[in-house]
Amino acid sequence: MTLTSSPRHQRTVADPPAKKRSVRLLVCGASLVALAGLGVAIFSAQLGQTAASHSEAPAPDAVLAAPSTAGSGGPGGGTAVETRSGDAGAENPDGRLQFGTTAFETEYAGVANLSPVLLDALQEATSDAELDGVYVMVNSGWRSAELQRQLLQDAVAEYGSAEEASRWVASPETSLHVSGDAVDVEGGGASDWLATNGSRYGLCQTYLNEPWHFEFQASAPANGCAEQYPDPTYDPRLRS
């Protein structure tokens, strides 16, 4: 911007020669180019810092959800979540689990109260399945008697009779979930992966109508899994 004095202080100056005007224009132009370049550099640096901050991986945050009824869905891959901080079994004391829970998250009672041999086998299988791109999640593990009773009542309401409900949900007195000896898994391909590879760890499907339900069988690594029951009503262990 050109500064001018008041008319009383102005004086007439002859126009500078054309050569001097050209030199001044070149100097002004160079200055403007330098300033523009500096502005671009500062903007690029700020943009780079912003992009770097947005490229950082977000902290994992589990999605709260009620237990589903089948072992499907889920992330379909990714890194297994390591044990979170907290006391073992302190979270959700009735056994309900958040969607995405794995066998390593022993702060949840539904995981911590599984029988030790079942939990060890499931943790080992979960780690190995991840190497094959399969993410094994625990839909339901140990359950309190109160939760099991509620699930049975819900099943009776859904299926219309106690007889039909017993094909899917055991009583609190006979449930292998209440004793910590059964686990229901979910996650894309989790049931299929365990059905194929689970016997190496002692993990076996027990019921044909529940492909997500696994139990520990000590003889499975050497002899394979025992023949499955059509549904829980055929299981003599569940007859009270």
Backbone as JSON, one array per atom type, in Angstrom:
{
  "sequence": "MTLTSSPRHQRTVADPPAKKRSVRLLVCGASLVALAGLGVAIFSAQLGQTAASHSEAPAPDAVLAAPSTAGSGGPGGGTAVETRSGDAGAENPDGRLQFGTTAFETEYAGVANLSPVLLDALQEATSDAELDGVYVMVNSGWRSAELQRQLLQDAVAEYGSAEEASRWVASPETSLHVSGDAVDVEGGGASDWLATNGSRYGLCQTYLNEPWHFEFQASAPANGCAEQYPDPTYDPRLRS",
  "N": [[0.85, -1.19, 0.0], [0.57, 2.24, -0.84], [1.78, 5.02, 0.86], [0.64, 8.32, 1.39], [1.25, 11.79, 1.81], [-0.3, 14.66, 3.38], [-1.9, 17.17, 1.34], [-0.53, 19.64, 1.73], [2.03, 18.97, 2.32], [2.91, 17.61, 0.19], [5.02, 17.18, -2.65], [6.0, 17.84, -5.93], [7.43, 15.38, -7.89], [9.55, 14.43, -10.37], [8.76, 11.95, -12.78], [10.29, 8.74, -12.42], [12.95, 7.37, -14.34], [12.26, 4.92, -16.91], [13.79, 2.56, -16.68], [14.5, 2.49, -13.98], [11.97, 2.2, -12.86], [11.32, -0.37, -13.75], [13.22, -1.91, -12.41], [12.38, -1.53, -9.79], [9.86, -2.7, -9.89], [10.57, -5.37, -10.39], [11.91, -5.98, -8.02], [9.83, -5.7, -6.14], [8.12, -7.67, -7.08], [9.67, -9.98, -6.7], [9.79, -9.98, -3.94], [7.11, -10.41, -3.27], [6.77, -12.99, -4.32], [8.53, -14.42, -2.68], [7.31, -14.09, -0.17], [4.89, -15.4, -0.68], [5.82, -17.99, -1.1], [6.81, -18.6, 1.44], [4.42, -18.57, 2.89], [3.11, -20.77, 1.72], [4.81, -22.85, 2.53], [4.51, -22.79, 5.33], [1.76, -23.4, 5.55], [1.78, -25.97, 4.39], [3.3, -27.38, 6.25], [1.63, -27.25, 8.51], [-0.57, -28.63, 7.49], [0.58, -31.15, 7.15], [1.06, -31.88, 9.81], [-1.58, -32.04, 10.73], [-2.59, -34.13, 9.12], [-1.0, -36.2, 10.02], [-1.87, -36.48, 12.64], [-4.47, -37.37, 12.22], [-4.0, -39.84, 11.1], [-3.25, -41.59, 13.04], [-3.9, -44.61, 14.77], [-7.08, -45.23, 16.24], [-7.91, -45.53, 19.73], [-8.8, -48.75, 20.97], [-12.21, -49.56, 21.43], [-14.7, -51.17, 22.93], [-17.86, -52.27, 21.67], [-20.91, -51.96, 23.19], [-23.26, -54.53, 23.66], [-26.07, -56.7, 23.87], [-25.93, -60.24, 24.53], [-25.8, -62.2, 21.58], [-27.66, -64.64, 19.59], [-26.4, -66.48, 18.07], [-23.36, -67.75, 16.58], [-22.24, -65.77, 14.64], [-21.14, -63.07, 12.53], [-19.4, -60.14, 13.73], [-16.03, -58.76, 13.87], [-14.57, -60.11, 11.87], [-11.88, -60.54, 11.5], [-8.52, -59.34, 12.33], [-6.52, -58.04, 15.03], [-6.25, -59.89, 18.0], [-7.68, -58.93, 21.1], [-5.79, -58.0, 23.87], [-5.52, -58.92, 27.38], [-7.39, -56.75, 29.37], [-6.87, -54.15, 31.8], [-7.67, -54.62, 35.26], [-9.53, -56.3, 37.88], [-9.79, -59.84, 37.93], [-12.76, -61.24, 36.76], [-14.35, -59.17, 37.69], [-16.05, -57.6, 36.19], [-19.39, -57.36, 34.94], [-20.92, -59.35, 36.66], [-22.94, -61.28, 36.36], [-22.36, -62.73, 34.17], [-22.86, -61.87, 31.6], [-21.59, -60.71, 28.46], [-19.7, -58.26, 26.66], [-20.06, -57.39, 23.2], [-17.54, -58.6, 21.1], [-15.77, -59.51, 22.99], [-12.97, -61.43, 24.02], [-11.25, -64.54, 24.77], [-9.18, -63.75, 26.32], [-9.89, -61.73, 27.98], [-10.14, -61.59, 30.98], [-11.18, -60.04, 32.98], [-13.86, -60.07, 32.9], [-16.54, -61.79, 34.36], [-17.82, -63.82, 32.98], [-15.82, -64.9, 31.45], [-13.62, -65.3, 33.18], [-14.62, -67.19, 34.99], [-14.78, -69.56, 33.65], [-13.92, -73.05, 33.36], [-10.55, -73.88, 34.19], [-9.09, -75.55, 32.36], [-10.63, -75.42, 30.04], [-10.58, -72.67, 29.5], [-7.82, -72.22, 29.1], [-7.38, -73.79, 26.8], [-9.06, -72.51, 24.99], [-7.93, -69.96, 24.84], [-5.44, -70.55, 23.68], [-6.27, -71.6, 21.22], [-7.59, -69.37, 20.19], [-5.48, -67.57, 19.72], [-4.03, -68.97, 17.75], [-5.94, -69.18, 15.74], [-6.16, -66.55, 14.97], [-3.84, -66.19, 13.51], [-4.57, -67.34, 11.17], [-6.28, -65.51, 10.24], [-8.74, -65.46, 11.48], [-11.08, -64.33, 13.76], [-11.81, -65.09, 16.91], [-14.43, -64.79, 19.04], [-15.94, -64.57, 22.3], [-19.11, -65.29, 22.81], [-20.77, -66.16, 24.86], [-19.97, -67.4, 28.01], [-19.21, -68.61, 31.09], [-22.15, -68.51, 33.13], [-24.28, -66.95, 35.5], [-26.57, -68.56, 37.79], [-28.92, -67.15, 37.97], [-28.98, -65.62, 35.6], [-29.08, -67.72, 33.75], [-31.55, -68.83, 34.37], [-33.22, -66.74, 33.61], [-32.7, -66.68, 30.87], [-33.78, -69.14, 30.15], [-36.48, -68.74, 30.73], [-37.03, -66.74, 28.86], [-36.64, -68.23, 26.54], [-38.72, -70.07, 26.69], [-40.88, -68.37, 26.37], [-40.35, -67.51, 23.79], [-40.31, -69.87, 22.19], [-42.64, -71.11, 22.83], [-43.16, -73.31, 24.5], [-41.99, -75.26, 27.31], [-40.8, -77.63, 26.64], [-39.91, -77.35, 23.96], [-38.22, -75.21, 24.32], [-36.21, -76.37, 25.83], [-34.58, -77.57, 24.03], [-32.77, -75.75, 23.38], [-31.97, -74.2, 25.55], [-30.67, -74.91, 28.67], [-31.63, -75.87, 32.03], [-30.96, -73.96, 35.06], [-29.92, -75.71, 36.92], [-28.74, -77.77, 35.48], [-27.23, -76.71, 33.46], [-24.29, -76.44, 31.5], [-23.03, -74.11, 31.13], [-23.43, -72.7, 33.47], [-21.88, -74.19, 35.19], [-19.45, -73.57, 34.17], [-18.31, -75.01, 32.11], [-18.71, -74.79, 29.39], [-18.68, -72.97, 26.31], [-19.85, -70.44, 24.16], [-19.12, -69.42, 20.94], [-18.43, -66.7, 18.66], [-18.11, -64.74, 15.63], [-16.76, -64.03, 12.42], [-16.38, -66.96, 10.69], [-15.46, -68.28, 12.96], [-16.72, -70.47, 14.32], [-16.57, -72.43, 12.33], [-13.8, -72.63, 11.98], [-12.98, -73.61, 14.5], [-14.43, -75.97, 14.52], [-13.05, -77.43, 12.65], [-10.38, -77.37, 13.56], [-10.43, -77.46, 16.32], [-10.24, -79.83, 17.88], [-7.55, -80.34, 18.28], [-6.91, -78.82, 20.42], [-8.53, -79.78, 22.31], [-11.07, -78.81, 22.16], [-14.42, -79.13, 21.46], [-17.37, -79.41, 19.46], [-20.62, -79.92, 20.75], [-23.37, -80.22, 20.31], [-25.45, -80.79, 17.54], [-27.32, -78.94, 16.71], [-26.35, -76.6, 17.69], [-23.9, -75.11, 16.57], [-22.11, -73.27, 17.53], [-21.47, -73.87, 20.11], [-19.1, -75.0, 22.37], [-17.12, -77.41, 24.14], [-14.71, -78.68, 26.53], [-12.85, -81.55, 25.85], [-10.88, -83.92, 27.11], [-9.74, -86.12, 25.84], [-9.77, -85.55, 23.18], [-7.52, -84.42, 21.65], [-5.97, -86.68, 21.1], [-7.77, -88.68, 20.27], [-9.78, -87.5, 18.83], [-12.92, -85.68, 18.58], [-15.85, -86.53, 20.48], [-18.91, -88.13, 19.33], [-21.51, -85.98, 18.31], [-24.46, -84.82, 20.05], [-27.87, -84.7, 18.88], [-29.37, -82.5, 19.88], [-29.56, -80.6, 22.98], [-31.47, -82.03, 24.51], [-30.95, -84.69, 24.19], [-28.73, -85.18, 25.66], [-27.42, -86.93, 28.27], [-26.29, -85.81, 30.54], [-27.7, -83.56, 31.12], [-30.09, -84.24, 32.17], [-32.17, -83.81, 34.73]],
  "CA": [[0.0, 0.0, 0.0], [1.37, 3.48, -0.96], [1.44, 6.04, 1.84], [0.72, 9.68, 0.84], [1.16, 12.86, 2.81], [-1.38, 15.61, 3.12], [-1.55, 18.02, 0.18], [0.4, 20.74, 2.04], [3.4, 18.45, 2.39], [3.27, 16.94, -1.07], [5.82, 17.93, -3.61], [6.0, 17.21, -7.25], [8.69, 14.72, -8.23], [9.52, 13.96, -11.76], [8.65, 10.5, -12.94], [11.6, 8.11, -12.55], [13.18, 6.75, -15.66], [11.61, 3.6, -17.11], [14.67, 1.49, -16.2], [14.38, 2.4, -12.52], [10.65, 1.63, -12.55], [11.39, -1.82, -14.01], [13.97, -2.53, -11.31], [11.51, -1.53, -8.6], [8.82, -3.72, -10.1], [11.18, -6.69, -10.23], [12.18, -6.19, -6.59], [8.54, -5.93, -5.48], [7.63, -8.99, -7.49], [10.45, -11.01, -6.01], [9.38, -9.99, -2.53], [5.8, -11.07, -3.19], [6.97, -14.44, -4.56], [9.14, -14.98, -1.47], [6.3, -14.16, 0.87], [3.94, -16.46, -1.04], [6.47, -19.27, -0.86], [6.84, -18.82, 2.89], [3.07, -18.93, 3.31], [2.83, -22.15, 1.3], [5.59, -23.76, 3.38], [3.87, -22.86, 6.65], [0.5, -24.13, 5.38], [2.07, -27.39, 4.15], [3.72, -27.98, 7.53], [0.44, -27.43, 9.35], [-1.38, -29.7, 6.89], [1.23, -32.43, 7.43], [0.81, -32.23, 11.2], [-2.98, -32.45, 10.84], [-2.75, -35.45, 8.52], [-0.37, -37.2, 10.89], [-2.71, -36.7, 13.81], [-5.64, -38.15, 11.82], [-3.62, -41.18, 10.66], [-2.99, -42.44, 14.19], [-4.97, -45.58, 15.03], [-7.86, -44.88, 17.42], [-7.86, -46.48, 20.84], [-9.88, -49.72, 20.87], [-13.35, -49.29, 22.29], [-15.68, -52.23, 22.67], [-19.24, -51.85, 21.46], [-21.81, -52.63, 24.11], [-24.38, -55.22, 23.01], [-26.56, -57.88, 24.58], [-25.49, -61.47, 23.87], [-26.58, -62.62, 20.43], [-28.13, -66.02, 19.7], [-25.65, -67.37, 17.18], [-21.96, -67.4, 16.41], [-21.93, -65.17, 13.36], [-20.89, -61.65, 12.57], [-18.16, -59.77, 14.37], [-15.09, -58.01, 13.05], [-14.12, -60.86, 10.71], [-10.44, -60.48, 11.35], [-7.89, -58.3, 13.13], [-5.68, -58.46, 16.14], [-7.0, -60.25, 19.21], [-7.52, -57.96, 22.17], [-5.11, -58.56, 25.03], [-6.23, -58.74, 28.64], [-7.48, -55.39, 29.84], [-6.57, -54.01, 33.21], [-8.82, -54.82, 36.14], [-9.55, -57.55, 38.64], [-10.41, -60.95, 37.22], [-14.15, -61.52, 37.09], [-15.03, -58.05, 38.35], [-17.02, -56.98, 35.29], [-20.6, -58.11, 34.58], [-20.88, -60.54, 37.5], [-23.93, -62.3, 36.0], [-21.82, -63.5, 33.07], [-23.07, -61.25, 30.29], [-20.36, -60.23, 27.86], [-19.78, -57.28, 25.6], [-19.71, -57.88, 21.88], [-16.12, -58.45, 20.82], [-14.96, -60.05, 24.08], [-12.19, -62.61, 23.69], [-10.91, -65.41, 25.89], [-8.11, -63.14, 27.11], [-10.43, -60.64, 28.81], [-10.56, -62.28, 32.2], [-11.85, -59.17, 33.94], [-15.28, -60.4, 32.83], [-16.86, -63.03, 35.07], [-18.19, -64.83, 31.99], [-14.58, -65.52, 30.96], [-12.77, -65.71, 34.31], [-15.2, -68.33, 35.71], [-14.71, -70.81, 32.88], [-12.99, -74.01, 33.94], [-9.19, -73.54, 33.75], [-8.64, -76.27, 31.16], [-11.38, -74.89, 28.91], [-10.08, -71.33, 29.21], [-6.48, -72.34, 28.52], [-7.51, -74.31, 25.44], [-9.69, -71.49, 24.16], [-6.96, -68.89, 24.61], [-4.46, -71.02, 22.71], [-6.93, -71.7, 19.92], [-7.86, -68.0, 19.72], [-4.23, -67.02, 19.19], [-3.69, -69.65, 16.51], [-6.94, -68.82, 14.73], [-5.84, -65.22, 14.48], [-2.81, -66.34, 12.49], [-5.28, -67.7, 9.93], [-7.2, -64.44, 9.91], [-10.06, -65.71, 12.07], [-11.2, -63.66, 15.05], [-12.71, -65.88, 17.76], [-14.97, -64.03, 20.17], [-16.75, -65.32, 23.25], [-20.48, -64.76, 22.92], [-21.25, -66.49, 26.21], [-19.16, -68.42, 28.69], [-19.88, -68.91, 32.36], [-23.33, -67.7, 33.44], [-24.85, -67.14, 36.83], [-27.83, -69.31, 37.78], [-30.0, -66.19, 37.73], [-29.01, -65.33, 34.17], [-29.53, -68.92, 33.04], [-32.99, -68.93, 34.61], [-33.87, -65.73, 32.78], [-32.6, -67.13, 29.48], [-34.74, -70.23, 29.96], [-37.81, -68.13, 30.68], [-37.14, -66.08, 27.57], [-36.77, -69.25, 25.51], [-40.09, -70.61, 26.77], [-41.76, -67.37, 25.75], [-40.07, -67.45, 22.36], [-40.63, -71.11, 21.49], [-44.02, -71.48, 23.12], [-43.3, -74.41, 25.46], [-40.76, -75.62, 28.0], [-40.2, -78.76, 25.92], [-39.17, -76.85, 22.81], [-37.15, -74.35, 24.82], [-35.13, -77.2, 26.37], [-33.69, -77.95, 22.92], [-31.82, -74.66, 23.17], [-31.49, -73.63, 26.81], [-30.78, -75.84, 29.8], [-32.04, -75.29, 33.31], [-29.8, -73.53, 35.86], [-29.38, -76.86, 37.67], [-28.01, -78.7, 34.61], [-26.48, -75.99, 32.42], [-22.84, -76.49, 31.51], [-22.55, -72.73, 31.22], [-23.43, -72.34, 34.89], [-20.73, -74.86, 35.81], [-18.22, -73.05, 33.56], [-17.74, -76.04, 31.25], [-19.12, -74.6, 28.0], [-18.51, -71.63, 25.78], [-20.43, -70.17, 22.85], [-18.24, -68.49, 20.24], [-18.94, -66.0, 17.5], [-17.07, -64.12, 14.81], [-16.75, -64.59, 11.07], [-15.6, -68.17, 10.51], [-14.94, -68.81, 14.22], [-17.26, -71.82, 14.57], [-16.02, -73.35, 11.32], [-12.38, -72.86, 12.26], [-12.88, -74.49, 15.67], [-14.95, -77.29, 14.15], [-11.99, -78.11, 11.9], [-9.1, -77.43, 14.27], [-10.59, -77.43, 17.76], [-9.87, -81.06, 18.58], [-6.13, -80.26, 18.65], [-6.84, -78.13, 21.7], [-9.52, -80.38, 23.19], [-12.32, -78.08, 22.01], [-15.32, -79.91, 20.62], [-18.8, -79.1, 19.39], [-21.36, -80.93, 21.49], [-24.73, -80.38, 19.8], [-25.57, -80.51, 16.11], [-28.14, -77.74, 16.49], [-25.66, -75.43, 18.23], [-22.51, -75.19, 16.09], [-21.28, -72.29, 18.24], [-21.28, -74.35, 21.49], [-17.92, -75.87, 22.48], [-16.72, -77.86, 25.47], [-13.39, -79.3, 26.56], [-12.79, -83.01, 25.95], [-9.46, -84.2, 27.32], [-9.26, -87.16, 24.93], [-9.91, -85.11, 21.79], [-6.27, -84.29, 20.89], [-5.47, -87.99, 20.67], [-8.8, -89.54, 19.69], [-10.82, -86.75, 18.14], [-14.09, -85.32, 19.38], [-16.93, -87.52, 20.58], [-20.06, -87.89, 18.46], [-22.37, -84.92, 18.84], [-25.88, -85.07, 20.27], [-28.71, -83.88, 17.99], [-29.63, -81.26, 20.62], [-29.33, -80.84, 24.41], [-32.4, -82.97, 25.15], [-30.38, -86.03, 24.08], [-27.54, -85.24, 26.5], [-27.8, -87.47, 29.58], [-25.78, -84.97, 31.61], [-28.65, -82.48, 31.38], [-31.36, -84.76, 32.68], [-32.21, -83.61, 36.18]],
  "C": [[0.89, 1.23, 0.0], [0.88, 4.5, 0.04], [1.6, 7.42, 1.21], [0.59, 10.69, 1.97], [0.0, 13.78, 2.46], [-0.95, 16.56, 2.0], [-0.52, 19.08, 0.5], [1.83, 20.28, 2.09], [3.82, 17.74, 1.12], [4.17, 17.83, -1.91], [5.87, 17.13, -4.89], [7.38, 16.66, -7.54], [8.57, 14.21, -9.63], [9.45, 12.46, -11.81], [10.02, 9.88, -13.13], [11.76, 7.52, -13.95], [12.54, 5.37, -15.72], [12.46, 2.48, -16.58], [14.55, 1.31, -14.7], [13.03, 1.81, -12.13], [10.66, 0.11, -12.73], [12.11, -2.55, -12.87], [13.11, -2.61, -10.06], [10.42, -2.59, -8.72], [9.37, -5.12, -9.9], [11.42, -6.99, -8.76], [10.88, -6.48, -5.85], [7.99, -7.3, -5.83], [8.35, -10.11, -6.8], [10.05, -11.13, -4.55], [8.06, -10.7, -2.36], [5.93, -12.56, -3.38], [7.56, -15.1, -3.32], [8.14, -15.12, -0.35], [5.28, -15.25, 0.59], [4.53, -17.84, -0.78], [6.53, -19.61, 0.61], [5.47, -19.24, 3.4], [2.71, -20.35, 2.94], [3.56, -23.14, 2.18], [4.95, -23.93, 4.74], [2.57, -23.65, 6.57], [0.73, -25.63, 5.19], [2.49, -28.08, 5.43], [2.55, -28.24, 8.44], [-0.44, -28.55, 8.82], [-0.78, -31.06, 7.18], [1.0, -32.87, 8.86], [-0.62, -32.7, 11.4], [-3.2, -33.84, 10.29], [-2.16, -36.53, 9.4], [-1.24, -37.51, 12.08], [-3.92, -37.54, 13.45], [-5.29, -39.57, 11.42], [-3.33, -42.11, 11.82], [-4.18, -43.35, 14.46], [-5.73, -45.19, 16.28], [-7.72, -45.93, 18.5], [-9.03, -47.44, 20.73], [-11.0, -49.42, 21.86], [-14.43, -50.3, 21.97], [-17.07, -51.65, 22.52], [-20.14, -52.66, 22.38], [-22.95, -53.26, 23.34], [-24.8, -56.38, 23.88], [-26.09, -59.12, 23.84], [-26.4, -61.81, 22.71], [-26.93, -64.09, 20.57], [-27.39, -66.97, 18.8], [-24.24, -66.85, 17.01], [-21.64, -66.88, 15.05], [-21.72, -63.7, 13.54], [-19.55, -61.35, 13.2], [-17.21, -59.1, 13.4], [-14.62, -58.76, 11.82], [-12.63, -60.76, 10.49], [-9.86, -59.41, 12.24], [-7.13, -58.9, 14.29], [-6.52, -58.76, 17.37], [-6.68, -59.25, 20.31], [-6.83, -58.63, 23.36], [-5.91, -58.26, 26.29], [-6.23, -57.29, 29.07], [-7.17, -55.34, 31.33], [-7.84, -54.19, 34.04], [-8.75, -56.15, 36.84], [-10.28, -58.62, 37.86], [-11.84, -61.16, 37.71], [-14.93, -60.37, 37.68], [-16.14, -57.45, 37.51], [-18.19, -57.92, 35.0], [-20.69, -59.42, 35.36], [-21.93, -61.6, 37.18], [-23.47, -63.14, 34.82], [-22.07, -62.92, 31.7], [-21.76, -60.67, 29.78], [-20.65, -59.17, 26.81], [-19.47, -57.94, 24.26], [-18.24, -57.6, 21.62], [-15.21, -58.99, 21.9], [-14.22, -61.29, 23.61], [-11.86, -63.4, 24.96], [-9.81, -64.83, 26.76], [-8.63, -62.09, 28.08], [-11.04, -61.21, 30.09], [-11.1, -61.35, 33.28], [-13.36, -59.4, 33.93], [-15.53, -61.75, 33.5], [-17.19, -64.15, 34.1], [-17.0, -65.54, 31.38], [-13.78, -66.09, 32.13], [-13.28, -66.97, 35.0], [-15.32, -69.59, 34.87], [-13.73, -71.76, 33.56], [-11.59, -73.73, 33.4], [-8.76, -74.26, 32.48], [-9.36, -75.77, 29.92], [-10.84, -73.52, 28.52], [-8.7, -71.38, 28.57], [-6.54, -72.79, 27.07], [-8.08, -73.25, 24.51], [-8.73, -70.34, 23.87], [-5.92, -69.32, 23.57], [-5.06, -71.09, 21.31], [-7.21, -70.31, 19.34], [-6.62, -67.38, 19.1], [-3.87, -67.66, 17.85], [-4.68, -69.32, 15.39], [-6.65, -67.45, 14.14], [-4.77, -65.25, 13.39], [-3.41, -66.72, 11.15], [-6.31, -66.64, 9.54], [-8.6, -64.61, 10.45], [-10.08, -65.13, 13.48], [-12.26, -64.39, 15.88], [-13.14, -65.03, 18.95], [-15.83, -64.94, 21.04], [-18.11, -64.65, 23.34], [-21.04, -64.99, 24.31], [-20.36, -67.59, 26.77], [-19.87, -68.87, 29.95], [-21.07, -67.98, 32.53], [-23.75, -67.96, 34.88], [-26.14, -67.93, 36.7], [-29.0, -68.38, 37.48], [-30.11, -65.84, 36.25], [-29.52, -66.52, 33.38], [-31.04, -69.1, 33.19], [-33.76, -67.95, 33.73], [-33.84, -66.14, 31.31], [-33.59, -68.26, 29.18], [-36.17, -69.69, 29.88], [-38.04, -67.43, 29.34], [-37.33, -67.1, 26.44], [-38.16, -69.87, 25.5], [-41.06, -69.64, 26.1], [-41.57, -67.33, 24.23], [-40.55, -68.68, 21.61], [-42.01, -71.66, 21.82], [-44.21, -72.62, 24.1], [-41.94, -74.7, 26.1], [-40.04, -76.75, 27.27], [-39.37, -78.27, 24.74], [-38.0, -75.98, 23.26], [-35.96, -75.17, 25.31], [-34.18, -77.7, 25.28], [-32.59, -76.91, 22.73], [-31.22, -74.12, 24.47], [-31.72, -74.62, 27.94], [-31.24, -75.11, 31.05], [-30.8, -74.84, 34.08], [-29.13, -74.7, 36.58], [-28.51, -77.77, 36.79], [-27.11, -78.01, 33.59], [-24.97, -76.11, 32.59], [-22.22, -75.1, 31.45], [-22.46, -72.31, 32.69], [-22.25, -72.99, 35.61], [-19.4, -74.38, 35.23], [-17.57, -74.01, 32.6], [-18.13, -75.92, 29.78], [-18.92, -73.16, 27.6], [-19.18, -71.55, 24.42], [-19.55, -69.12, 22.17], [-18.99, -67.8, 19.11], [-17.8, -65.29, 16.8], [-17.05, -64.79, 13.45], [-15.83, -65.78, 10.93], [-15.11, -68.82, 11.79], [-15.42, -70.24, 14.48], [-16.67, -72.83, 13.59], [-14.55, -73.66, 11.6], [-12.21, -73.81, 13.44], [-13.42, -75.88, 15.37], [-13.88, -78.11, 13.43], [-10.74, -78.35, 12.75], [-9.21, -77.59, 15.78], [-10.13, -78.67, 18.5], [-8.41, -81.07, 18.99], [-5.95, -79.64, 20.02], [-7.78, -78.76, 22.74], [-10.87, -79.7, 23.13], [-13.22, -78.77, 21.0], [-16.74, -79.35, 20.62], [-19.56, -80.26, 20.04], [-22.72, -81.24, 20.88], [-24.8, -79.97, 18.34], [-26.37, -79.24, 15.84], [-27.51, -76.47, 17.04], [-24.19, -75.46, 17.81], [-21.57, -74.2, 16.77], [-20.89, -72.75, 19.64], [-20.11, -75.33, 21.53], [-17.64, -76.2, 23.94], [-15.33, -78.49, 25.37], [-13.52, -80.8, 26.73], [-11.31, -83.4, 25.99], [-8.91, -85.22, 26.32], [-9.24, -86.72, 23.48], [-8.58, -84.97, 21.04], [-5.74, -85.62, 20.37], [-6.5, -88.79, 19.88], [-9.87, -88.81, 18.88], [-12.02, -86.5, 19.05], [-15.13, -86.44, 19.39], [-18.08, -87.14, 19.64], [-21.0, -86.87, 19.12], [-23.79, -85.43, 19.08], [-26.7, -84.21, 19.29], [-29.05, -82.52, 18.6], [-29.51, -81.59, 22.11], [-30.29, -81.83, 25.06], [-31.9, -84.4, 25.07], [-29.17, -86.23, 25.0], [-27.91, -85.76, 27.89], [-27.3, -86.62, 30.76], [-26.78, -83.89, 32.02], [-29.99, -82.95, 31.9], [-31.34, -84.69, 34.21], [-33.1, -84.63, 36.85]]
}
